[in-house]
């Protein structure tokens, strides 16, 4: 025995043979048009002929399952400058077919178009979105997929900023007390080691009496790393803490300072200059120069400037404040070369500093000019190096002579490199004056001349020493 199976679209009247010799009592009918409605009929056949026909109810050709519902609870679980992790929950309905994967899309806050995050479906309930623009905000939505196709999109997650995670900053290290008075104490501290990933915007300062437990806020938010707490009780000891602040919040307190008493401080004067100032200061002839010396000390020290054989209050212009002192000398000459000493004094002690100045000028007068070894027609002039050689050593000397009966000087030499010069061919009985001038790289200096005339006689051991 076998069966004949036929089909017919309900919109038509003609039946079509599907199987003419089906041996089993079930069969699969293919090549139906999805969405069309069909009737099916079956009749049995044996050796005596065909039996009666059994006809089905109308049946629409369609899948036995549908697309899944949309995933739910989409959220960003971690965010950084260039990446975020998105998680979600499975759809409430899988549509009758196993979920085969998920598709995730992203959209920037100002964007119009949704862009795929994963090229291939993911089977996990999370995905990492990379290549984001730091500082931009993103929203994400998720589709579920089964054999019937893609679900509707999920509701987008809230906009999330692409930035590195932020935490509370660490507190500053133990603050330092740098100053005090009878009613105030000044603190200083360094920035915290860790800012929490967000810039530290300020600091909160708190204090309490060392004998009490309750803290008082000195300042809620200061952007400086130094603060003076005022309104304190004289002679009372206080301790202080500082907290760091960033956009996330306020850190734990720093370690407490040691107890500090509100009282006037005494500090020995200290001079604060850079090593460069300790070098000799070169100054061009005719120009001005200023020596500035910063200092500290409590109470504010008294200040004085000194230079050997010079009243600097007259020669220079001294200006002193509570933290620095300076002296200005105008139209400098070789006489302004030398050592300038500043002295500081207060009740706690003293300090001093010597600075060197070299004016780049021609030499001063040679020292100790004398005439010796006098004969009837010759004499030897000797001298010493100038006490002030100007801005550089004397390289040679100029020697001049003048007869007592004349007013003009006659140049004997301008290339003498020694400290003596012998003059010959002089007139017996004549009286002469001599003049010597040093020269260095900055020019010809100030002359030194004999104060008394030297008479040419036959007394070779006679000499004059009129002085410089």
C-alpha positions in Angstrom: 0.0 0.0 0.0 1.1 3.6 -0.7 -0.2 7.1 -0.5 -0.9 9.9 -3.0 -0.1 13.5 -1.7 -1.3 16.6 -3.4 -1.2 20.4 -2.7 -3.3 23.3 -3.7 -3.0 27.1 -3.1 -6.3 28.3 -1.5 -6.4 31.0 -4.1 -6.6 28.4 -6.9 -8.8 25.3 -7.7 -6.2 23.1 -9.3 -4.4 20.4 -7.3 -0.8 19.6 -7.9 0.7 16.1 -7.3 3.5 16.2 -4.8 4.1 12.5 -4.2 2.5 9.7 -6.2 4.0 6.7 -4.3 4.7 7.9 -0.7 5.3 4.8 1.3 5.4 6.5 4.8 2.7 8.3 6.7 4.7 11.6 6.9 6.4 13.7 4.2 8.1 17.1 3.8 6.7 19.4 1.2 9.2 22.0 -0.2 9.3 24.8 -2.7 6.3 26.5 -1.2 5.9 30.3 -1.5 6.5 32.0 1.9 3.3 33.7 3.0 1.0 31.8 0.7 -1.8 29.6 2.0 -2.1 26.0 1.0 -4.4 23.0 1.3 -3.0 19.4 1.4 -4.8 16.1 0.7 -3.8 12.4 1.0 -5.5 9.2 -0.2 -4.4 5.6 0.2 -3.9 3.1 -2.6 -3.9 -0.7 -2.4 -4.3 -3.5 -4.9 -8.0 -2.9 -5.0 -7.7 0.8 -5.9 -7.7 4.4 -4.3 -9.4 5.1 -1.1 -11.2 8.3 0.1 -9.3 11.6 0.2 -8.3 13.2 3.6 -8.0 17.0 3.2 -6.1 19.4 5.6 -7.2 22.7 7.0 -5.7 25.8 5.2 -2.1 26.3 6.3 0.1 29.4 5.6 3.7 28.7 4.5 5.9 30.5 7.1 8.7 29.8 9.5 7.8 28.3 12.8 9.9 31.0 14.6 10.3 34.8 14.4 13.1 37.4 14.9 14.1 37.8 18.6 13.1 40.8 20.7 15.7 43.5 21.3 18.5 43.1 23.8 18.0 45.1 27.1 19.9 47.1 29.7 22.7 48.3 27.3 25.4 50.1 29.4 29.0 51.2 29.2 30.8 49.4 32.0 34.3 51.0 31.5 35.5 54.0 29.5 38.9 55.4 28.5 40.3 58.0 26.1 40.0 55.8 23.0 37.9 52.7 24.1 34.8 51.6 25.9 33.4 48.3 27.0 29.6 47.8 26.3 27.5 45.2 28.0 23.8 44.1 27.7 21.3 41.4 28.6 19.8 38.8 26.4 16.4 39.5 24.7 13.3 38.5 26.6 12.3 36.3 23.6 14.7 34.5 21.2 11.8 34.2 18.6 11.8 30.4 18.9 15.3 30.1 17.4 18.6 30.2 19.3 20.4 33.6 19.3 23.4 33.2 17.0 25.1 36.6 17.8 24.8 40.3 18.5 25.6 43.4 16.4 26.6 46.6 18.2 26.4 50.1 16.7 27.8 53.5 18.0 26.9 57.1 17.3 28.7 60.3 18.4 26.7 62.9 20.3 26.6 65.3 17.3 26.4 62.5 14.7 23.5 61.4 12.6 24.6 58.0 11.4 25.0 54.8 13.4 28.2 52.9 12.7 28.9 49.2 13.2 31.3 48.5 16.1 31.9 44.7 15.4 32.2 43.5 11.8 31.2 39.9 12.7 28.5 39.0 15.3 29.7 38.5 18.8 28.4 35.6 20.9 29.3 37.2 24.3 27.2 39.7 26.1 29.9 42.4 25.9 32.1 44.0 23.3 35.0 46.5 23.3 34.6 49.6 21.1 38.1 50.9 20.1 39.3 53.8 18.0 37.1 56.4 19.8 37.9 60.1 19.8 39.1 61.3 23.2 36.7 63.9 24.6 33.8 62.8 22.5 30.5 61.4 23.8 29.1 58.2 22.4 25.9 56.2 22.7 25.5 52.5 21.7 22.7 50.1 20.7 22.6 46.3 20.2 20.8 44.0 17.8 20.2 40.2 18.5 20.3 37.8 15.5 18.7 34.3 15.1 17.8 32.2 12.1 14.9 34.6 11.3 17.2 37.6 11.1 18.1 40.7 13.2 15.9 42.0 16.0 14.9 45.6 16.4 17.6 47.7 18.0 17.8 48.0 21.7 17.3 51.3 23.4 20.6 53.3 23.3 22.6 53.5 26.4 23.2 57.0 28.0 25.8 59.2 26.3 29.3 58.4 27.7 32.4 60.5 27.5 35.6 59.0 26.1 38.1 59.8 28.8 40.4 57.9 31.1 38.8 56.9 34.4 39.0 59.5 37.2 39.6 58.8 40.9 40.0 60.8 44.1 43.5 62.3 44.3 46.0 61.2 46.9 46.6 63.7 49.7 49.7 65.9 49.8 52.6 64.8 51.9 53.0 66.2 55.4 52.7 70.1 55.2 55.6 72.3 56.5 55.2 75.3 58.7 57.3 78.0 57.1 56.3 81.1 59.2 54.3 82.2 62.2 53.3 85.3 64.1 51.3 85.9 67.3 48.0 85.3 65.5 48.9 83.4 62.3 50.8 80.3 61.0 51.8 79.9 57.3 51.9 76.4 55.8 53.5 75.1 52.6 53.0 71.7 50.9 53.7 69.9 47.6 51.3 68.7 45.0 50.1 65.1 45.6 51.9 62.2 43.9 48.7 61.0 42.2 46.1 63.4 40.9 43.5 60.7 40.3 43.6 61.1 36.5 42.1 64.5 36.7 43.9 67.8 37.4 44.1 68.9 41.0 42.1 72.1 41.2 42.7 73.2 44.8 43.3 72.3 48.4 41.3 72.3 51.6 43.2 73.3 54.8 42.0 72.3 58.2 43.4 72.9 61.7 42.8 72.2 65.4 44.3 73.0 68.7 46.8 70.3 69.7 44.8 69.7 72.9 41.4 69.3 71.1 39.9 66.8 68.6 37.5 69.0 66.6 38.8 70.3 63.3 38.2 73.8 61.8 38.2 74.6 58.1 40.8 77.3 57.4 40.0 77.5 53.7 37.6 75.3 51.7 39.5 75.6 48.4 42.7 77.4 47.5 44.6 76.9 44.3 47.9 77.7 45.9 50.3 75.4 47.7 50.8 77.9 50.5 48.3 79.4 53.0 48.4 81.6 56.0 45.9 80.6 58.8 44.9 83.7 60.6 42.9 84.5 63.8 44.9 82.1 66.0 45.5 82.5 69.7 49.0 83.7 70.7 51.0 81.1 72.5 48.6 78.2 71.6 49.9 75.1 69.7 48.0 74.0 66.5 48.2 71.1 64.1 47.3 71.3 60.4 46.2 68.9 57.5 45.7 69.5 53.8 43.4 67.7 51.4 43.7 67.6 47.6 40.7 68.4 45.4 39.9 67.3 41.8 36.7 67.0 39.8 35.9 63.7 41.4 36.1 65.0 45.0 38.3 65.6 48.0 41.1 63.3 49.1 41.9 61.9 52.5 43.7 64.3 54.8 47.5 64.6 54.7 49.6 63.6 57.7 49.3 66.1 60.5 52.0 68.7 61.1 53.9 68.7 64.3 52.3 71.0 66.9 53.3 74.6 66.1 52.9 77.5 68.5 51.5 80.8 67.2 54.4 83.2 68.1 56.7 85.6 66.4 59.7 83.9 64.8 63.3 85.0 64.8 65.4 84.0 61.9 69.1 84.7 61.3 69.7 86.8 58.1 70.4 84.7 55.1 71.6 85.9 51.7 70.1 84.2 48.6 72.1 84.8 45.4 72.9 82.5 42.4 76.5 81.3 41.9 76.8 83.6 38.9 76.7 86.7 41.1 79.8 85.5 43.0 81.9 86.0 39.9 83.6 89.3 39.2 81.3 91.7 37.5 82.9 93.4 34.4 81.7 96.9 33.8 82.5 99.2 30.9 84.0 102.5 31.7 81.4 105.3 31.9 78.4 102.9 32.2 76.3 102.2 35.2 76.0 98.9 37.3 73.7 97.6 40.0 74.4 95.0 42.6 71.2 93.3 44.0 71.2 91.0 47.0 68.0 89.2 48.1 67.8 88.2 51.7 65.6 86.8 54.4 65.5 87.3 58.2 63.2 88.0 61.1 62.9 90.6 62.2 63.9 92.4 59.0 67.7 92.9 59.3 69.4 96.2 59.1 71.6 96.6 55.9 74.9 98.4 55.2 77.2 98.6 52.2 80.9 99.1 52.5 83.9 99.6 50.2 87.5 100.4 51.3 88.1 104.1 51.5 84.8 105.0 49.9 81.5 106.3 51.4 79.1 104.3 49.3 76.2 106.4 50.6 77.7 109.3 48.6 79.2 107.4 45.6 76.3 105.0 45.0 72.5 104.9 45.3 71.4 102.3 47.9 67.9 100.9 47.9 66.7 98.4 50.5 63.3 96.7 51.0 62.3 93.9 53.5 63.6 91.2 51.1 66.4 92.7 49.0 69.0 95.4 48.9 70.9 97.0 46.0 73.5 99.6 45.2 73.7 101.4 41.9 76.9 103.2 40.7 76.6 105.5 37.7 79.4 106.6 35.2 81.8 103.9 36.5 85.6 104.6 36.5 88.6 102.5 37.5 88.1 103.8 41.0 84.8 101.9 41.3 86.6 98.6 40.8 87.1 96.5 43.9 85.2 94.7 46.6 81.7 95.7 47.7 80.5 94.2 51.0 76.9 94.1 52.2 76.3 93.3 55.9 73.0 92.2 57.4 72.2 92.3 61.1 69.2 91.4 63.3 68.5 90.1 66.8 69.0 86.5 65.6 72.4 87.0 64.0 74.3 88.5 61.0 75.4 87.7 57.5 77.7 89.3 55.0 78.6 89.0 51.3 81.4 90.5 49.2 81.0 91.1 45.5 83.7 92.0 43.1 83.5 94.6 40.4 86.1 95.3 37.7 85.6 98.4 35.6 87.1 98.0 32.1 89.2 101.3 32.2 92.7 102.4 31.5 95.3 102.2 34.3 95.7 104.6 37.2 99.0 106.5 37.8 102.2 104.4 38.2 103.4 104.3 41.9 106.6 105.5 43.5 108.2 107.3 40.6 111.8 108.3 41.3 114.9 109.4 39.5 118.3 107.8 40.2 121.8 107.2 38.8 122.0 110.8 37.8 125.2 111.9 35.8 126.1 115.0 33.9 124.0 114.0 30.9 121.9 110.9 31.9 119.5 109.7 34.5 117.3 106.6 35.1 113.6 106.9 35.9 112.0 104.0 37.9 108.4 103.4 39.1 106.1 100.6 40.3 103.0 99.1 38.7 99.9 101.3 39.3 97.9 100.3 42.4 94.8 100.3 40.1 95.7 98.8 36.7 92.2 99.3 35.4 90.4 96.6 33.6 93.5 94.6 32.5 97.2 94.5 33.2 99.5 97.3 32.0 101.2 96.1 28.8 103.6 99.1 28.4 104.5 102.5 29.7 104.9 105.9 28.1 107.8 108.1 29.3 107.9 111.9 28.8 110.4 114.6 29.8 110.2 118.4 30.2 112.9 121.0 30.6 112.2 123.3 33.5 112.3 126.2 31.1 109.5 124.8 29.0 105.8 124.0 29.5 105.5 121.2 26.9 106.4 117.5 27.3 108.5 115.5 24.9 107.8 111.8 24.4 110.9 109.7 25.1 109.1 106.3 24.4 105.7 104.8 24.2 106.9 101.1 24.3 108.7 100.7 27.6 107.8 97.3 29.0 109.9 97.5 32.1 109.6 99.5 35.3 112.6 101.8 34.5 113.9 103.9 31.7 117.4 105.4 31.2 117.5 108.9 29.6 120.7 110.0 27.9 122.1 113.1 26.0 120.8 115.5 28.6 122.5 119.0 29.1 124.9 119.3 32.0 123.4 121.5 34.7 119.9 121.2 33.1 116.9 120.6 35.3 114.3 118.1 34.1 110.9 116.7 35.1 109.8 113.2 34.1 106.3 111.7 33.5 105.3 108.1 33.2 101.9 106.7 32.0 100.6 103.1 31.9 98.7 101.7 28.9 96.5 98.6 28.8 94.0 97.2 26.3 91.4 99.8 27.3 93.7 102.8 26.7 96.3 105.2 28.1 95.9 105.8 31.8 96.6 108.6 34.3 100.2 109.9 34.3 102.5 110.2 37.4 105.2 112.8 37.3 108.1 113.9 39.5 107.2 116.8 41.7 110.7 118.3 41.8 113.1 118.8 38.9 116.3 116.7 38.7 119.5 118.6 38.0 122.1 116.9 35.8 125.3 116.9 37.9 128.4 114.6 38.2 127.1 113.1 41.4 126.2 109.7 40.3 125.0 108.6 43.7 122.6 111.6 44.1 119.0 110.8 43.6 115.8 112.6 44.2 112.7 110.9 45.6 110.0 113.5 45.3 107.3 110.9 45.6 104.4 110.1 43.3 
